Amino acid sequence: MTGRTWLITGVSSGFGKEMAAQLLARGDRVAGTSRRLDAVADLQTRYGDRFWVAPLEMTDLAAVRRTVDAAFDAHGRIDVVVSNAGYGLFGAAEECSDAEVLHQIGTNLAGPIQLLRASLPHLRRQGGGRILQVSSVGGQAAFPGASLYHASKWGIEGFVDALAQEVEPFGIGCTLVEPGGARTAFRYGGARLAARLEAYDRSPASHARRMLEARTAVPPGDPVRMVERMIASVDVQPAPRRLALGSDAWLAMRTQLRARLDALEAQEGLAASTDA
């Protein structure tokens, strides 16, 4: 269905810009946020007042709330809120500085939580809406060399899982989008690499570092198709709780979820032995 209004964070590149471009091309309206407004000048020129954009740094929680309020005030109704802005911090946990840890959690977890919390009063007043939270295969599967990124994505998945149950009575549906590797700038443009500690050169954490430094691995995911599936999910009722995108994401999540379930089932007797 066209004719919707969407609020999308992080429209300067990657999934966010691709989604904005697809939606605007089909006739929808987009309220976007970006740290770099020059990166969306092409969309502003082409689509005029159908593309509203505001500068936003996701770690500024007060600004997140102000921007959400301004977007709803400007449009009256927003049908879909897409929490997309984020990046990956890579390196062993010990290699990451305190400032890097705080910025990763602020951008990928605290900021999106604030975005969704700020949107809820508006969505309730208008009688419902849809939330898309862009997570990652890294929100269900974990790999060495990405511990802080996983902390942010596993955190937002727990938040949205609970939130979906809280807001369902208000007609608000929530979907966690879990893409695998995609041919966007996320991996070789937006990713940040912590300073190297020689002690981790022989650790499995070094695999992520070598991949990012080599810049040769080509992710399988087509961002155009991935965004098409995200957009189409909004027409599905009820809202799918999760949307796995990419065969690599599906396989990694299936493998690790099955291993976790097997380990849990093996502890059934141990768990029961602590009951009073």
C-alpha positions in Angstrom: 0.0 0.0 0.0 1.3 3.4 -1.0 0.4 6.8 0.5 2.0 6.2 3.8 4.3 8.5 5.8 7.5 7.0 7.2 10.0 8.2 9.8 13.4 6.7 9.1 16.6 7.3 11.0 20.0 7.2 9.2 18.9 8.1 5.7 22.3 9.2 4.5 23.5 5.8 3.3 22.8 2.0 3.3 19.4 0.6 4.1 18.1 4.0 5.2 18.8 5.9 2.0 17.7 2.9 -0.2 14.4 2.7 1.7 13.8 6.5 1.5 14.5 6.4 -2.3 12.2 3.4 -2.9 9.4 4.9 -0.8 9.6 8.4 -2.3 9.7 6.9 -5.8 6.4 5.1 -5.3 4.7 8.2 -3.9 5.0 7.9 -0.1 6.3 10.7 2.2 9.4 10.3 4.3 10.6 12.1 7.4 14.3 11.2 7.6 17.2 11.9 10.0 20.9 12.0 9.2 24.1 13.2 10.7 25.0 14.5 7.2 22.3 16.4 5.4 24.6 16.9 2.3 24.3 13.1 1.8 20.6 13.4 1.0 20.7 16.6 -1.1 19.8 14.6 -4.1 16.6 13.3 -2.6 15.6 16.8 -1.3 16.1 18.2 -4.8 14.1 15.4 -6.5 11.2 15.1 -4.1 10.8 18.5 -2.4 8.4 18.7 0.4 7.6 14.9 0.3 11.1 14.4 1.9 11.4 16.1 5.3 14.9 15.7 6.8 16.5 16.8 10.1 20.0 16.5 11.5 20.3 14.0 14.4 23.0 12.4 16.4 21.5 9.3 18.0 23.5 9.6 21.2 21.8 12.9 22.0 18.7 11.5 23.7 17.1 14.9 24.2 17.5 15.7 20.5 16.0 12.3 19.6 12.8 13.2 21.4 12.7 16.7 20.0 13.2 15.4 16.4 10.5 12.7 16.8 8.0 15.3 18.1 8.9 17.7 15.3 8.4 15.0 12.6 5.0 14.1 13.9 4.0 17.8 14.3 5.1 18.4 10.7 3.2 15.5 9.2 0.2 15.0 11.5 0.4 11.2 11.2 3.3 8.9 10.7 2.4 5.3 9.8 5.7 3.6 10.1 8.7 4.3 12.4 11.9 2.8 11.1 14.8 2.7 13.6 17.7 2.2 11.2 20.6 4.3 12.3 23.6 2.5 13.6 27.1 1.1 13.0 29.4 -1.7 14.0 32.3 -1.5 16.4 34.7 -4.4 15.9 37.6 -5.8 17.8 38.0 -7.8 21.0 36.1 -6.5 24.0 39.4 -5.6 25.7 40.6 -3.7 22.6 37.7 -1.3 22.7 38.1 2.0 24.6 35.6 3.2 27.2 34.6 6.0 24.8 34.0 3.5 22.0 31.9 1.3 24.2 29.7 4.2 25.3 29.3 5.5 21.7 28.4 2.0 20.4 25.8 1.4 23.1 24.5 5.0 22.8 24.0 4.8 19.0 22.7 1.3 18.6 20.8 0.8 21.9 20.1 3.9 24.0 19.3 6.0 20.9 16.8 3.6 19.3 15.1 3.0 22.7 14.6 6.7 23.0 13.4 6.9 19.4 10.7 4.3 20.0 9.7 5.6 23.4 9.3 9.1 22.0 7.2 7.7 19.1 4.7 5.8 21.3 2.5 8.6 22.5 2.0 9.8 18.9 1.3 6.2 17.7 -1.2 5.6 20.5 -3.0 8.9 19.9 -3.4 8.2 16.2 -4.8 4.7 16.9 -1.8 2.5 15.8 1.1 2.2 13.5 4.1 0.0 12.7 7.6 -0.1 14.1 10.5 -1.6 12.1 13.7 -2.0 14.2 16.7 -2.8 12.0 18.7 -5.2 14.0 21.1 -7.8 12.5 22.0 -11.4 12.3 24.2 -10.2 15.1 21.1 -9.8 17.3 20.6 -13.6 17.3 24.0 -15.0 16.6 27.4 -14.0 18.1 30.9 -14.0 16.6 34.3 -13.2 18.1 35.6 -9.7 17.4 32.1 -8.1 17.6 31.2 -8.4 21.3 30.2 -4.7 21.7 28.2 -4.7 18.5 26.4 -7.9 19.7 25.7 -6.3 23.1 23.9 -3.4 21.4 21.9 -5.7 19.0 21.0 -8.4 21.5 19.9 -5.5 23.8 17.6 -3.9 21.3 16.1 -7.2 20.4 15.1 -7.9 24.0 13.7 -4.4 24.3 11.6 -4.7 21.1 10.4 -8.3 22.0 9.0 -6.9 25.3 7.8 -3.7 23.7 5.8 -5.6 21.1 3.7 -7.2 23.8 3.2 -4.0 25.6 1.9 -2.0 22.7 -0.1 -4.7 20.8 -3.4 -3.6 22.5 -2.9 -0.1 20.9 -2.7 -1.4 17.4 1.1 -1.0 17.2 3.0 -3.8 15.5 6.7 -4.3 15.9 9.1 -6.2 13.6 12.8 -6.9 14.2 14.7 -6.9 10.9 17.7 -9.2 10.9 19.8 -8.8 7.8 23.0 -10.7 7.1 25.9 -9.3 5.1 24.7 -6.7 2.6 26.5 -4.8 -0.2 26.2 -1.5 1.5 28.9 0.7 3.1 28.2 -0.8 6.6 31.1 -3.2 6.5 33.8 -1.3 4.6 32.7 2.3 5.2 30.7 2.7 8.4 32.4 0.0 10.6 34.8 1.1 13.2 37.8 -1.0 14.3 39.2 -0.8 17.8 43.0 -0.3 18.3 44.9 -3.6 18.0 46.3 -5.4 21.1 49.0 -7.8 20.1 47.8 -10.3 22.6 44.7 -11.0 20.5 46.5 -11.7 17.3 46.0 -15.4 17.8 42.6 -15.1 19.2 39.4 -15.8 17.1 38.7 -12.1 17.6 41.4 -11.3 15.0 39.3 -12.9 12.2 37.0 -9.9 12.2 40.0 -7.5 12.1 41.6 -9.3 9.2 38.4 -9.3 7.2 37.8 -5.6 7.7 41.4 -4.7 6.9 41.6 -7.0 3.8 38.3 -5.5 2.4 38.0 -8.4 -0.1 35.0 -10.4 1.2 31.9 -9.6 -0.8 28.6 -9.8 1.3 25.9 -11.8 -0.4 22.9 -9.6 0.3 21.4 -7.3 -2.3 20.3 -4.1 -0.4 17.6 -3.3 -2.9 15.9 -6.6 -2.4 16.4 -6.5 1.3 14.7 -3.1 1.5 11.9 -4.3 -0.7 11.2 -7.1 1.8 11.3 -4.7 4.7 8.8 -2.4 3.1 6.5 -5.3 2.1 6.5 -6.6 5.7 4.4 -3.6 6.7 1.5 -5.0 4.8 1.6 -8.3 6.6 -0.9 -8.7 9.4 -0.2 -9.4 12.2 3.3 -7.8 12.1 6.0 -10.5 11.8 8.1 -10.4 15.0 11.3 -11.1 13.0 12.4 -10.8 9.4 15.5 -12.8 8.5 17.1 -11.4 5.4 19.9 -13.3 3.6 20.8 -17.0 3.5 23.8 -16.3 5.6 21.7 -14.7 8.3 19.2 -17.6 8.2 21.9 -20.3 8.5 23.9 -18.5 11.2 20.8 -17.9 13.4 19.4 -21.4 12.8 22.8 -23.0 13.7 23.3 -21.0 16.9 19.7 -21.1 18.0 19.6 -24.9 17.6 22.8 -25.3 19.6 21.4 -23.0 22.4 18.2 -25.0 22.5 20.0 -28.3 22.7 22.1 -27.0 25.6 19.0 -25.8 27.4 17.2 -29.1 27.0 20.1 -30.9 28.4 19.7 -28.9 31.6 16.1 -29.7 32.2 16.8 -31.9 35.2 19.3 -29.4 36.7 16.9 -26.6 36.3 14.1 -28.5 38.1 16.5 -29.6 40.9 16.5 -26.0 42.3 12.7 -25.8 42.8 11.5 -25.7 46.4 
